[in-house]
Amino acid sequence: MRKLVLITCTLLFTILVKAQDPHFSQFFASPLTLNPAFTGKFDGQWRVAANHRDQWPSIPKAYVTTSASIDFGILKNKIPEGDVFGIGISGLSDQSADAALKLNYGSLSLSYHKALDEDGYNTIGGGFQATYSSAILDFTKLTFEDQLTQNGFTGTTAENLNNGNNQNYFDLNAGLLYSGSTNGINNFYLGTSIYHINKPSLSFIDKTWNLSSRMTVHAGGSFPIGNNLSVFTSAIFQFQNKATETVLGGALAANLTQDDNNPVSVYFGSWLRISDAIIPYIGLEINGLRIGASYDINTSSLKAATSSRGGSEFSLIYIKKAATKSTGIPCPKF
């Protein structure tokens, strides 16, 4: 069964190149892969984010995805107070089918957010992202139907890579983001993004297939509910070609030090990927560093092959606080 699933995953990503993009269960902890408009939208000098995901560990290295990014605001003394002009650099590596297919992305992001009121509590902004991508296919790790003999997969295949085993392309992405607050303490946001605007060609067999655009709608918020307790919620709906994904949930945060400027907080919560997985989440925040861990508990029909093991994921976000007093403008966090 495991070999059958591995072969199926390989064929999906190598022949039917309209497969889904790499994704994270902790989408809220990977801002620049969620929406280019998140670039620079935080309270601090600069932000570093990193994510690592190992999906379906019961299948040997079915999907292993790692990302990292850094972003910051620029021209702060030359734009109106409350506005944000952000720039960011990010990279992502995705390996599937026991590293038979390797995808690498490098991106440059820009965004601008315009304050809608004097306090800067409500902003609306847009972002753009240019990406250079490389796809490498190790043909020796693939197994095809015509290789099956009475002794197993010992025959030779008639399949060949007409376009070589390395494909490079440029990609364009964009997004919009609204962020608001009613009192300077709570925060809520709504955004949308589109990836692969130019639908670049990616095919190892011929030149007839292009990457389908991925559309995303996402929302979230943070709300205090009592002494040193807050609720963080987030949701995402995205679709690409005929594939869709809906994830929603939240976490309860407890401020252990009762310090709003530099809290030590613990997070407990869960997200749900509808018709696929339950995703328990724990997190720790201290001195501007937030570390998160989650585990997908598979609930779909694939759980027989995965033993209900959907995958582990870890995230890290560090925000360098400003040397001067913070503006206190609430920004999206989950």
NUNU-815663 format. One line per 8 residues: number of its first residue (from 0); their letters; for each residue x, y, z of C-alpha. Coordinates in Angstrom, 3 decimals, always signed. Example, Ala and Ser with C-alpha at 12.3 -4.5 7.8 and 13.67 -1.06 7.14 Angstrom:
<recs>
0	as	+12.300:-4.500:+7.800 ~ +13.670:-1.060:+7.140 .
</recs>
This chain:
<recs>
0	mrklvlit	+0.000:+0.000:+0.000 ~ +2.791:+2.450:+0.872 ~ +4.524:+1.855:-2.449 ~ +1.254:+2.357:-4.294 ~ +0.660:+5.694:-2.535 ~ +4.263:+6.766:-3.217 ~ +3.898:+5.980:-6.929 ~ +0.584:+7.824:-7.064 .
8	ctllftil	+2.038:+10.929:-5.402 ~ +5.005:+10.891:-7.780 ~ +2.845:+10.682:-10.871 ~ +0.600:+13.483:-9.652 ~ +3.533:+15.841:-9.275 ~ +5.520:+14.865:-12.359 ~ +2.975:+14.167:-15.053 ~ -0.127:+16.041:-13.906 .
16	vkaqdphf	+1.663:+19.284:-13.116 ~ -1.586:+21.008:-12.179 ~ -1.211:+19.640:-8.633 ~ -1.556:+21.753:-5.508 ~ +1.122:+24.133:-4.320 ~ +3.069:+23.343:-1.130 ~ +1.090:+24.450:+1.919 ~ +1.332:+24.707:+5.707 .
24	sqffaspl	-1.213:+23.819:+8.369 ~ +0.185:+26.785:+10.332 ~ -0.546:+29.104:+7.409 ~ -0.802:+31.992:+9.884 ~ +2.893:+31.528:+10.764 ~ +4.124:+31.802:+7.162 ~ +3.011:+35.318:+6.161 ~ +4.835:+35.718:+2.843 .
32	tlnpaftg	+3.595:+32.399:+1.435 ~ +0.049:+33.289:+2.490 ~ -0.236:+36.798:+1.073 ~ +2.421:+39.220:-0.272 ~ +0.417:+42.028:+1.359 ~ +1.607:+40.810:+4.782 ~ +5.092:+42.073:+3.913 ~ +6.196:+44.576:+6.572 .
40	kfdgqwrv	+2.827:+44.446:+8.372 ~ +3.915:+43.977:+11.991 ~ +4.896:+46.091:+14.993 ~ +8.694:+46.129:+15.063 ~ +11.908:+46.729:+13.127 ~ +12.161:+43.425:+11.254 ~ +10.638:+39.963:+11.261 ~ +12.088:+36.519:+10.578 .
48	aanhrdqw	+9.826:+33.526:+9.976 ~ +10.648:+29.857:+9.369 ~ +8.481:+26.761:+8.901 ~ +9.144:+23.053:+8.482 ~ +6.554:+20.408:+7.595 ~ +6.858:+16.623:+7.221 ~ +3.597:+15.341:+5.749 ~ +2.487:+11.696:+5.919 .
56	psipkayv	+5.591:+10.358:+7.734 ~ +4.323:+6.782:+7.404 ~ +5.084:+7.136:+3.669 ~ +8.865:+7.607:+3.220 ~ +9.386:+11.367:+2.801 ~ +6.152:+11.852:+0.875 ~ +6.254:+15.660:+1.259 ~ +8.865:+17.654:+3.170 .
64	ttsasidf	+8.524:+21.446:+3.003 ~ +10.718:+24.162:+4.535 ~ +10.400:+27.937:+4.210 ~ +12.170:+31.005:+5.585 ~ +11.638:+34.749:+5.184 ~ +12.701:+38.149:+6.452 ~ +10.756:+41.381:+5.988 ~ +10.855:+44.917:+7.334 .
72	gilknkip	+9.506:+48.411:+6.814 ~ +11.382:+51.022:+4.780 ~ +11.219:+54.800:+4.296 ~ +9.475:+55.194:+7.647 ~ +10.445:+58.870:+7.893 ~ +9.335:+59.657:+4.342 ~ +5.788:+58.282:+4.302 ~ +2.733:+59.495:+6.275 .
80	egdvfgig	+2.469:+58.382:+9.894 ~ +0.468:+55.194:+10.182 ~ +1.386:+54.033:+6.672 ~ +3.651:+51.024:+6.103 ~ +5.973:+50.399:+3.162 ~ +7.368:+46.862:+3.406 ~ +9.953:+44.767:+1.614 ~ +10.741:+41.114:+2.125 .
88	isglsdqs	+12.801:+38.179:+0.883 ~ +11.653:+34.579:+1.184 ~ +12.626:+31.104:+0.087 ~ +10.888:+27.739:+0.058 ~ +12.072:+24.195:-0.585 ~ +9.639:+21.353:-1.213 ~ +10.600:+17.715:-1.730 ~ +8.079:+15.030:-2.631 .
96	adaalkln	+8.070:+11.294:-3.372 ~ +11.254:+10.573:-1.394 ~ +12.974:+13.614:-2.979 ~ +12.244:+12.445:-6.522 ~ +10.857:+15.927:-7.193 ~ +12.514:+18.998:-5.679 ~ +10.980:+22.471:-5.946 ~ +12.892:+25.585:-4.865 .
104	ygslslsy	+11.495:+29.122:-4.764 ~ +13.139:+32.479:-4.149 ~ +10.901:+35.555:-3.839 ~ +11.088:+39.327:-3.456 ~ +7.997:+41.011:-1.969 ~ +6.830:+44.628:-1.725 ~ +3.733:+46.038:-0.022 ~ +2.203:+49.359:+0.933 .
112	hkaldedg	-0.466:+49.909:+3.600 ~ -2.450:+53.138:+3.865 ~ -3.844:+54.262:+7.219 ~ -7.580:+54.971:+7.084 ~ -7.759:+56.942:+10.357 ~ -5.542:+59.218:+12.437 ~ -4.619:+56.487:+14.928 ~ -3.585:+54.037:+12.218 .
120	yntigggf	-5.854:+51.363:+13.702 ~ -7.442:+50.631:+10.326 ~ -5.332:+50.131:+7.219 ~ -5.739:+48.750:+3.740 ~ -2.848:+47.628:+1.601 ~ -1.642:+45.643:-1.351 ~ +1.440:+43.599:-2.071 ~ +3.277:+42.122:-5.023 .
128	qatyssai	+5.750:+39.265:-5.183 ~ +8.163:+38.143:-7.904 ~ +9.438:+34.572:-7.678 ~ +12.142:+32.589:-9.432 ~ +11.478:+28.854:-9.242 ~ +13.402:+25.709:-10.053 ~ +11.966:+22.192:-10.380 ~ +14.321:+19.201:-10.474 .
136	ldftkltf	+13.101:+15.676:-11.234 ~ +15.248:+12.625:-10.412 ~ +13.978:+10.200:-13.042 ~ +15.882:+7.275:-11.503 ~ +13.601:+7.385:-8.436 ~ +10.381:+7.015:-10.416 ~ +8.487:+3.774:-11.006 ~ +6.044:+3.402:-13.899 .
144	edqltqng	+3.398:+0.855:-14.827 ~ +5.277:-0.489:-17.856 ~ +8.183:-1.517:-15.589 ~ +6.037:-4.136:-13.849 ~ +7.059:-7.729:-14.670 ~ +6.409:-11.082:-13.060 ~ +9.466:-10.397:-10.887 ~ +8.231:-7.007:-9.736 .
152	ftgttaen	+9.183:-3.533:-11.014 ~ +12.285:-4.803:-12.812 ~ +11.577:-3.782:-16.411 ~ +12.500:-0.630:-18.307 ~ +10.130:+2.236:-19.033 ~ +9.290:+3.926:-22.311 ~ +8.681:+7.223:-20.488 ~ +11.255:+9.971:-21.054 .
160	lnngnnqn	+11.797:+13.593:-20.120 ~ +11.535:+15.487:-23.396 ~ +12.294:+18.790:-21.663 ~ +15.077:+17.603:-19.374 ~ +15.045:+17.081:-15.631 ~ +15.427:+20.757:-14.616 ~ +12.739:+23.370:-15.261 ~ +13.095:+27.055:-14.287 .
168	yfdlnagl	+10.440:+29.746:-14.461 ~ +9.419:+33.205:-13.178 ~ +6.209:+33.700:-11.241 ~ +4.069:+36.679:-10.196 ~ +1.861:+36.862:-7.095 ~ -0.253:+39.610:-5.518 ~ -2.602:+40.242:-2.619 ~ -4.820:+42.691:-0.719 .
176	lysgstng	-5.173:+43.036:+3.052 ~ -7.464:+44.995:+5.377 ~ -6.498:+45.226:+9.052 ~ -8.624:+46.910:+11.691 ~ -9.163:+47.514:+15.387 ~ -11.979:+49.052:+17.402 ~ -9.945:+50.060:+20.447 ~ -6.241:+49.618:+19.716 .
184	innfylgt	-6.172:+46.332:+21.636 ~ -8.122:+43.880:+19.519 ~ -7.351:+43.224:+15.867 ~ -9.114:+41.652:+12.902 ~ -8.156:+41.283:+9.281 ~ -9.414:+40.067:+5.922 ~ -7.239:+39.366:+2.924 ~ -7.121:+37.757:-0.478 .
192	siyhinkp	-4.213:+36.693:-2.643 ~ -3.515:+35.119:-6.015 ~ -0.425:+33.116:-6.899 ~ +0.799:+32.177:-10.406 ~ -0.854:+35.190:-12.034 ~ +1.140:+34.592:-15.216 ~ +0.451:+30.805:-15.193 ~ +4.036:+29.798:-15.988 .
200	slsfidkt	+4.789:+26.672:-18.001 ~ +6.114:+23.707:-16.040 ~ +6.318:+20.333:-17.747 ~ +9.007:+17.677:-18.015 ~ +7.162:+15.890:-20.819 ~ +6.030:+18.643:-23.194 ~ +5.110:+22.355:-23.273 ~ +1.326:+22.021:-23.081 .
208	wnlssrmt	+0.750:+22.425:-19.307 ~ +0.814:+25.548:-17.184 ~ +0.533:+26.078:-13.441 ~ -3.013:+26.972:-12.466 ~ -3.509:+30.149:-10.450 ~ -4.094:+29.640:-6.727 ~ -6.704:+31.901:-5.141 ~ -6.816:+32.419:-1.371 .
216	vhaggsfp	-9.236:+34.171:+0.987 ~ -8.179:+34.379:+4.633 ~ -9.278:+36.118:+7.815 ~ -8.472:+36.225:+11.496 ~ -8.400:+38.222:+14.668 ~ -7.215:+38.534:+18.252 ~ -9.517:+39.485:+21.113 ~ -8.941:+39.796:+24.891 .
224	ignnlsvf	-11.487:+37.791:+26.889 ~ -10.341:+38.348:+30.467 ~ -7.386:+39.048:+32.704 ~ -4.300:+38.097:+30.694 ~ -6.288:+35.813:+28.381 ~ -6.850:+36.312:+24.666 ~ -8.323:+34.351:+21.800 ~ -6.601:+34.175:+18.414 .
232	tsaifqfq	-8.569:+32.890:+15.450 ~ -7.819:+32.409:+11.764 ~ -9.309:+30.744:+8.710 ~ -8.351:+30.172:+5.104 ~ -10.098:+29.024:+1.959 ~ -8.065:+28.406:-1.151 ~ -8.559:+26.708:-4.473 ~ -6.304:+25.767:-7.351 .
240	nkatetvl	-7.568:+24.083:-10.481 ~ -10.132:+21.600:-9.045 ~ -8.524:+21.270:-5.606 ~ -9.904:+23.195:-2.617 ~ -8.874:+23.546:+1.014 ~ -10.646:+25.060:+4.012 ~ -8.908:+25.405:+7.375 ~ -10.300:+27.202:+10.440 .
248	ggalaanl	-9.664:+27.277:+14.163 ~ -8.101:+29.208:+16.994 ~ -5.923:+29.234:+20.085 ~ -6.232:+30.525:+23.630 ~ -3.261:+32.597:+24.815 ~ -2.328:+33.070:+28.472 ~ +0.007:+35.964:+29.354 ~ +2.076:+34.549:+32.219 .
256	tqddnnpv	+3.928:+37.759:+33.094 ~ +0.993:+40.171:+32.779 ~ +3.281:+42.376:+30.664 ~ +1.543:+43.604:+27.529 ~ +4.695:+45.126:+25.982 ~ +6.941:+42.081:+26.336 ~ +4.724:+39.133:+27.285 ~ +5.621:+35.547:+28.014 .
264	svyfgswl	+2.615:+33.703:+26.626 ~ +1.580:+30.114:+26.051 ~ -0.874:+29.074:+23.338 ~ -3.186:+26.075:+23.189 ~ -5.620:+25.490:+20.363 ~ -6.640:+23.506:+17.339 ~ -7.473:+23.985:+13.682 ~ -9.598:+21.843:+11.401 .
272	risdaiip	-8.903:+21.099:+7.756 ~ -12.401:+20.206:+6.635 ~ -12.786:+16.600:+5.450 ~ -9.096:+15.942:+6.003 ~ -7.485:+16.495:+9.422 ~ -7.676:+17.799:+12.989 ~ -4.653:+19.956:+13.839 ~ -3.810:+20.437:+17.551 .
280	yigleing	-1.451:+23.390:+18.167 ~ +0.771:+24.559:+21.028 ~ +2.976:+27.629:+21.123 ~ +5.298:+29.668:+23.327 ~ +6.098:+33.380:+22.992 ~ +8.958:+35.107:+24.814 ~ +11.006:+38.230:+24.041 ~ +9.478:+38.651:+20.584 .
288	lrigasyd	+10.031:+34.998:+19.644 ~ +7.058:+32.721:+19.026 ~ +7.578:+28.991:+18.502 ~ +4.677:+26.827:+17.387 ~ +4.154:+23.095:+16.934 ~ +1.238:+21.251:+15.388 ~ +0.381:+17.743:+14.282 ~ -2.133:+16.740:+11.627 .
296	intsslka	-4.349:+13.862:+12.725 ~ -5.635:+12.486:+9.451 ~ -9.396:+11.879:+9.312 ~ -9.878:+11.375:+5.562 ~ -10.068:+8.089:+3.644 ~ -6.275:+8.193:+3.308 ~ -5.891:+7.414:+7.010 ~ -5.664:+3.682:+6.204 .
304	atssrggs	-2.398:+4.278:+4.329 ~ -1.064:+6.935:+6.705 ~ -2.144:+5.263:+9.965 ~ -3.948:+8.555:+10.708 ~ -0.566:+10.316:+10.782 ~ -1.051:+13.470:+8.776 ~ +2.236:+15.198:+9.556 ~ +4.217:+17.282:+12.008 .
312	efsliyik	+4.925:+20.977:+11.579 ~ +7.039:+23.537:+13.403 ~ +7.118:+27.316:+13.045 ~ +9.224:+30.156:+14.329 ~ +8.602:+33.891:+14.143 ~ +10.882:+36.503:+15.679 ~ +10.047:+40.209:+15.635 ~ +12.784:+42.644:+16.583 .
320	kaatkstg	+11.150:+45.348:+18.629 ~ +11.831:+48.986:+17.827 ~ +14.499:+50.755:+19.884 ~ +12.026:+53.527:+20.646 ~ +8.588:+53.072:+22.180 ~ +6.259:+50.937:+20.101 ~ +3.484:+52.658:+18.164 ~ +1.048:+50.198:+19.701 .
328	ipcpkf	-0.800:+49.840:+16.397 ~ -2.382:+46.349:+16.398 ~ -1.271:+44.110:+13.552 ~ -2.338:+40.642:+12.349 ~ -0.663:+37.909:+14.402 ~ -2.528:+34.700:+13.549 .
</recs>
